[in-house]
Amino acid sequence: MTAQDSKTKATLIGTIAVLLWALLALFTTLVKSIPPFELVSLCFGVATVFSAMWIARKGPSAFGALRQPVGAWVLSVGGLFGYHFFYFVALANAPAVDASLIAYLWPLFIVLFSAFLPGEKLRWYHVGGALCGLGGAALLVSKGQGFTFNPAYGAGYAAALACSILWSGYSVLNRRYRAVPVEAVCGFCGGAAILGGITHLLLESWVMPDAVQWLAIAGLGLGPVGAAFFVWDYGTKHGDIQVLGVSAYAAPLLSTVILILFGRAPASPVVIWGCLLIVGGALLASKNIMSRKRARFQTPL
């Protein structure tokens, strides 16, 4: 396998995270009564336990993957927990639509920040694809109703912006620690679970989940708040960071489609336009990958 094939494979693995994040909205509709930081702690706790079981199958020596530089721990735990912390602060201090739109600037920021990575080149079609994706996400988040930005919600807007910068910064800087194996994410999830638990104790009161909610928490911990971060870690370290950034806009699209299929959201023309913008943006940003594939198939034997 060539280096370019390996990069393409890593990019595809990274996009699995987007598919898993698309399930986030469906699962969270089942746990609305659970305080947010309690939910963060429980979900990352589930992710830690099951990933530890996955690592243990290789023997005790496999846990040596947790011995990583302090910088890797600060970046990863800060990225995982910090994103959720600022996102929930934003939702508590600004309308959900406005906060979500600002928070969803992170895929665009990934594309822009990637220009500072060694060996990466920012092309016009990367930026164009990211802007198309942002437009599609804006339609889906706002349901075509527009936005009402109000200076009174400045603290919430600032938290949402911090959330988007933190996650995009983590995703791009993660390339610096490409030698850190994906198994180490188990420890990073554990750190996020502990910070979530501490924040919960300081700011919230415990709410006991019922049976359905425990199942939803397990589903979140295994998928959108579990396996998703493992494949995203691998993709951002070894894949095409610009394509991954743009592909992330598929999450709100797929999430909306899933909610429609399960009868938790109405279908509308906005979904179609959002789909066209997001898919078109992803195809535009992937222009270089598709060009290489066409060239390969057209090369005579």
Backbone torsions as a table, in degrees:
resi	resn	phi	psi	omega
1	MET	NA	129.4	179.8
2	THR	-74.4	166.9	179.0
3	ALA	-61.3	-37.0	179.9
4	GLN	-69.1	-37.1	176.8
5	ASP	-64.0	-39.9	179.1
6	SER	-63.9	-39.0	179.2
7	LYS	-65.9	-41.5	178.5
8	THR	-64.5	-41.7	178.0
9	LYS	-61.2	-44.4	179.5
10	ALA	-63.8	-36.0	177.5
11	THR	-63.9	-44.0	178.7
12	LEU	-64.0	-39.4	177.4
13	ILE	-63.3	-42.1	179.6
14	GLY	-62.0	-34.4	-179.0
15	THR	-69.5	-15.6	174.8
16	ILE	-59.9	-32.4	178.0
17	ALA	-59.6	-39.2	-179.6
18	VAL	-63.5	-41.6	178.5
19	LEU	-62.9	-40.3	-179.9
20	LEU	-70.5	-39.0	178.5
21	TRP	-65.1	-22.8	178.1
22	ALA	-65.0	-21.2	179.2
23	LEU	-84.7	-7.7	-173.1
24	LEU	-60.0	-47.4	-176.8
25	ALA	-63.3	-40.8	-179.3
26	LEU	-62.7	-46.6	-179.5
27	PHE	-66.0	-40.8	-175.8
28	THR	-70.0	-20.4	174.4
29	THR	-64.9	-20.5	-179.4
30	LEU	-88.6	-12.7	-175.0
31	VAL	-125.9	30.9	-177.3
32	LYS	-60.5	-29.3	-176.0
33	SER	-81.3	-7.0	-179.4
34	ILE	-85.8	128.1	178.1
35	PRO	-55.2	141.1	-171.5
36	PRO	-58.0	-43.0	-176.9
37	PHE	-77.5	-27.5	170.1
38	GLU	-62.3	-42.9	179.9
39	LEU	-64.3	-43.3	177.7
40	VAL	-58.5	-46.1	-178.5
41	SER	-63.6	-44.3	-179.2
42	LEU	-66.4	-43.9	-177.7
43	CYS	-65.8	-45.2	177.8
44	PHE	-68.7	-28.6	175.3
45	GLY	-64.8	-44.1	176.5
46	VAL	-60.7	-44.8	179.6
47	ALA	-60.1	-39.9	-179.7
48	THR	-65.4	-46.0	-177.4
49	VAL	-63.3	-48.6	-176.4
50	PHE	-71.7	-34.5	176.8
51	SER	-70.4	-32.7	175.9
52	ALA	-64.8	-38.2	176.7
53	MET	-65.3	-37.2	178.3
54	TRP	-65.5	-42.3	179.2
55	ILE	-68.1	-38.3	-175.1
56	ALA	-62.0	-23.3	-178.8
57	ARG	-65.1	-19.0	179.1
58	LYS	-89.8	-2.9	-179.9
59	GLY	103.4	160.9	-177.8
60	PRO	-55.4	-32.5	-177.3
61	SER	-63.4	-22.3	-178.7
62	ALA	-64.9	-24.1	-180.0
63	PHE	-72.1	-4.8	173.6
64	GLY	-63.2	-17.3	178.2
65	ALA	-63.9	-18.0	-179.5
66	LEU	-77.5	-14.9	179.4
67	ARG	-82.6	91.4	-176.5
68	GLN	-127.9	162.5	179.7
69	PRO	-57.4	150.4	179.6
70	VAL	-57.1	-37.9	-179.5
71	GLY	-59.7	-38.6	179.1
72	ALA	-66.1	-38.8	178.7
73	TRP	-67.0	-45.3	-178.8
74	VAL	-63.2	-45.5	-179.2
75	LEU	-63.0	-48.6	-173.1
76	SER	-74.3	-47.4	178.5
77	VAL	-65.5	-40.4	177.4
78	GLY	-62.7	-38.2	178.5
79	GLY	-67.8	-47.6	-177.1
80	LEU	-65.9	-50.0	-177.7
81	PHE	-79.9	-41.0	-176.5
82	GLY	-60.3	-39.2	178.1
83	TYR	-58.2	-50.4	-177.6
84	HIS	-66.5	-38.1	-179.8
85	PHE	-59.5	-54.0	-176.7
86	PHE	-68.9	-30.6	178.8
87	TYR	-65.4	-44.4	-179.9
88	PHE	-70.5	-34.1	174.4
89	VAL	-63.1	-40.2	178.5
90	ALA	-62.7	-45.7	-179.4
91	LEU	-64.3	-28.8	-179.6
92	ALA	-79.8	-14.0	-173.7
93	ASN	-126.0	8.0	178.4
94	ALA	-156.2	158.0	176.4
95	PRO	-57.2	142.2	-173.9
96	ALA	-58.3	-39.7	-178.5
97	VAL	-63.5	-47.8	-178.9
98	ASP	-63.3	-46.2	-178.7
99	ALA	-63.3	-40.4	-178.8
100	SER	-66.2	-39.3	179.7
101	LEU	-63.6	-46.5	179.9
102	ILE	-64.0	-42.5	179.4
103	ALA	-61.6	-31.1	-177.3
104	TYR	-84.6	18.4	168.7
105	LEU	-78.4	-10.9	-173.1
106	TRP	-62.2	-34.9	176.3
107	PRO	-63.7	-38.6	177.3
108	LEU	-64.9	-41.9	179.0
109	PHE	-63.6	-35.1	177.4
110	ILE	-60.0	-46.1	-179.8
111	VAL	-60.9	-44.2	-177.9
112	LEU	-70.7	-44.1	-178.1
113	PHE	-67.6	-25.5	-177.1
114	SER	-63.1	-19.7	179.7
115	ALA	-62.4	-20.2	-178.6
116	PHE	-89.7	-2.7	179.8
117	LEU	-81.3	142.0	176.9
118	PRO	-61.7	134.0	176.3
119	GLY	82.1	-1.5	-179.9
120	GLU	-104.1	142.0	177.7
121	LYS	-124.5	129.6	179.2
122	LEU	-90.1	118.9	-178.7
123	ARG	-104.8	163.3	-179.6
124	TRP	-60.6	-35.5	-177.0
125	TYR	-73.7	-21.9	173.2
126	HIS	-67.8	-48.7	179.9
127	VAL	-65.7	-43.4	178.8
128	GLY	-61.2	-43.3	178.5
129	GLY	-63.6	-40.4	179.9
130	ALA	-65.4	-40.1	179.4
131	LEU	-67.4	-38.4	175.4
132	CYS	-62.2	-44.3	178.7
133	GLY	-62.3	-41.0	177.9
134	LEU	-61.9	-41.3	177.9
135	GLY	-61.9	-42.6	178.4
136	GLY	-65.1	-42.5	178.5
137	ALA	-63.8	-38.7	178.8
138	ALA	-61.3	-41.6	177.8
139	LEU	-61.8	-44.2	-177.1
140	LEU	-68.9	-42.6	-178.1
141	VAL	-66.9	-41.5	-176.9
142	SER	-86.4	-10.7	-175.5
143	LYS	58.1	30.0	177.1
144	GLY	74.9	10.5	-176.2
145	GLN	-93.7	-3.7	-179.7
146	GLY	83.9	-175.8	-175.5
147	PHE	-130.0	149.3	179.9
148	THR	-124.1	76.4	-179.8
149	PHE	-69.4	131.0	-176.1
150	ASN	-129.9	125.2	-179.8
151	PRO	-56.1	-22.1	179.8
152	ALA	-64.2	-20.9	179.9
153	TYR	-99.9	25.7	-176.2
154	GLY	-55.0	-40.5	-179.3
155	ALA	-63.7	-40.3	178.9
156	GLY	-67.6	-40.9	178.1
157	TYR	-63.7	-40.5	179.5
158	ALA	-64.0	-40.0	179.1
159	ALA	-65.9	-39.6	179.2
160	ALA	-65.4	-40.1	177.7
161	LEU	-65.7	-41.1	177.0
162	ALA	-61.1	-39.2	178.5
163	CYS	-60.5	-46.6	-177.8
164	SER	-69.2	-39.4	179.3
165	ILE	-68.3	-39.6	-178.8
166	LEU	-63.3	-46.0	-177.3
167	TRP	-71.0	-39.5	178.3
168	SER	-67.5	-39.6	177.8
169	GLY	-63.1	-42.7	176.6
170	TYR	-60.7	-45.9	-176.2
171	SER	-62.9	-38.1	-179.2
172	VAL	-78.3	-45.7	-178.7
173	LEU	-68.6	-18.2	178.3
174	ASN	-58.5	-25.9	178.5
175	ARG	-61.2	-28.2	179.8
176	ARG	-63.5	-27.2	-177.5
177	TYR	-110.4	40.0	-177.6
178	ARG	-64.6	-18.9	177.7
179	ALA	-77.8	-13.2	179.0
180	VAL	-75.0	121.3	-176.9
181	PRO	-68.2	155.1	-176.5
182	VAL	-64.0	-24.1	178.4
183	GLU	-59.6	-25.9	-178.9
184	ALA	-64.5	-20.2	179.6
185	VAL	-60.8	-25.3	175.7
186	CYS	-56.0	-48.3	178.6
187	GLY	-66.4	-37.5	179.9
188	PHE	-64.9	-38.9	176.4
189	CYS	-64.3	-38.5	177.9
190	GLY	-62.4	-41.8	177.5
191	GLY	-62.8	-41.2	178.3
192	ALA	-65.5	-36.5	178.4
193	ALA	-64.4	-41.5	179.8
194	ILE	-65.3	-46.4	178.7
195	LEU	-63.0	-38.2	177.0
196	GLY	-63.9	-39.5	178.8
197	GLY	-65.6	-41.6	178.8
198	ILE	-63.9	-44.8	179.6
199	THR	-63.7	-38.6	177.6
200	HIS	-61.1	-45.9	-179.1
201	LEU	-63.6	-32.2	-177.7
202	LEU	-81.0	-31.6	-169.5
203	LEU	-118.1	-16.5	-170.9
204	GLU	-130.7	169.6	172.5
205	SER	-111.3	142.6	-177.1
206	TRP	-65.8	135.5	173.5
207	VAL	-122.7	122.1	-178.4
208	MET	-75.1	118.8	177.5
209	PRO	-66.9	148.0	173.8
210	ASP	-86.4	-175.7	-173.9
211	ALA	-61.0	-45.0	-179.7
212	VAL	-64.0	-40.7	-179.2
213	GLN	-67.2	-36.6	175.8
214	TRP	-61.9	-39.6	177.7
215	LEU	-64.9	-40.8	178.2
216	ALA	-64.8	-40.1	178.0
217	ILE	-63.5	-41.6	177.2
218	ALA	-63.0	-41.5	178.2
219	GLY	-63.7	-40.1	177.4
220	LEU	-64.7	-44.2	-178.3
221	GLY	-67.4	-28.2	178.4
222	LEU	-83.8	-31.2	-173.9
223	GLY	-111.8	-91.0	-173.6
224	PRO	-61.1	-28.6	179.5
225	VAL	-113.9	21.4	179.5
226	GLY	-136.4	-92.7	-177.5
227	ALA	-56.5	-30.9	-178.9
228	ALA	-57.1	-40.2	-177.3
229	PHE	-74.7	-24.8	176.6
230	PHE	-70.7	-47.5	-179.2
231	VAL	-72.2	-32.9	176.3
232	TRP	-65.4	-39.4	177.1
233	ASP	-58.9	-46.9	-179.1
234	TYR	-66.9	-42.2	-178.1
235	GLY	-65.5	-43.6	-178.3
236	THR	-69.7	-25.5	179.8
237	LYS	-82.4	-32.6	-170.7
238	HIS	-125.2	-8.1	-175.4
239	GLY	-102.5	-166.8	178.6
240	ASP	-85.2	103.8	-171.7
241	ILE	-65.7	-33.6	179.7
242	GLN	-67.9	-43.6	179.0
243	VAL	-65.2	-39.3	177.7
244	LEU	-62.6	-41.0	179.7
245	GLY	-60.7	-47.5	-179.4
246	VAL	-68.1	-39.6	-178.3
247	SER	-62.5	-22.9	-179.0
248	ALA	-62.2	-23.3	178.7
249	TYR	-69.8	-10.2	175.9
250	ALA	-72.6	-19.6	-177.7
251	ALA	-60.5	-51.5	178.5
252	PRO	-64.7	-30.3	177.4
253	LEU	-66.1	-54.2	-179.4
254	LEU	-62.5	-36.7	178.6
255	SER	-61.9	-43.1	179.0
256	THR	-64.1	-42.5	179.3
257	VAL	-62.2	-42.5	179.5
258	ILE	-63.4	-43.5	178.3
259	LEU	-62.0	-37.1	177.5
260	ILE	-65.5	-45.3	-178.8
261	LEU	-62.1	-33.7	-179.5
262	PHE	-92.1	9.6	176.2
263	GLY	72.4	21.1	-178.3
264	ARG	-105.2	4.5	176.8
265	ALA	-158.1	145.9	-179.6
266	PRO	-82.1	149.6	174.4
267	ALA	-81.3	148.0	-178.7
268	SER	-157.5	163.7	177.3
269	PRO	-59.4	-25.9	179.0
270	VAL	-58.6	-37.7	179.8
271	VAL	-62.7	-40.3	179.9
272	ILE	-64.4	-46.9	-179.9
273	TRP	-65.7	-40.3	177.0
274	GLY	-61.7	-40.1	178.6
275	CYS	-62.0	-46.3	-178.4
276	LEU	-62.3	-42.3	-179.7
277	LEU	-67.1	-43.9	-177.1
278	ILE	-69.2	-47.6	179.5
279	VAL	-64.6	-43.1	178.1
280	GLY	-61.2	-41.6	178.2
281	GLY	-63.9	-40.8	178.9
282	ALA	-64.8	-41.3	178.5
283	LEU	-65.2	-39.8	179.1
284	LEU	-64.5	-44.8	-179.2
285	ALA	-66.9	-25.5	-179.1
286	SER	-91.0	12.3	-175.7
287	LYS	-52.0	-42.8	-177.2
288	ASN	-68.8	-36.6	179.1
289	ILE	-66.5	-45.3	-179.2
290	MET	-66.5	-35.0	178.5
291	SER	-64.0	-40.7	178.8
292	ARG	-65.4	-38.4	179.9
293	LYS	-66.9	-41.2	178.4
294	ARG	-63.4	-41.2	179.8
295	ALA	-62.9	-36.9	-179.6
296	ARG	-66.5	-42.8	-178.3
297	PHE	-71.3	-25.5	-177.9
298	GLN	-88.1	-9.6	179.9
299	THR	-70.7	124.8	-178.4
300	PRO	-68.0	148.2	179.7
301	LEU	-75.0	NA	NA
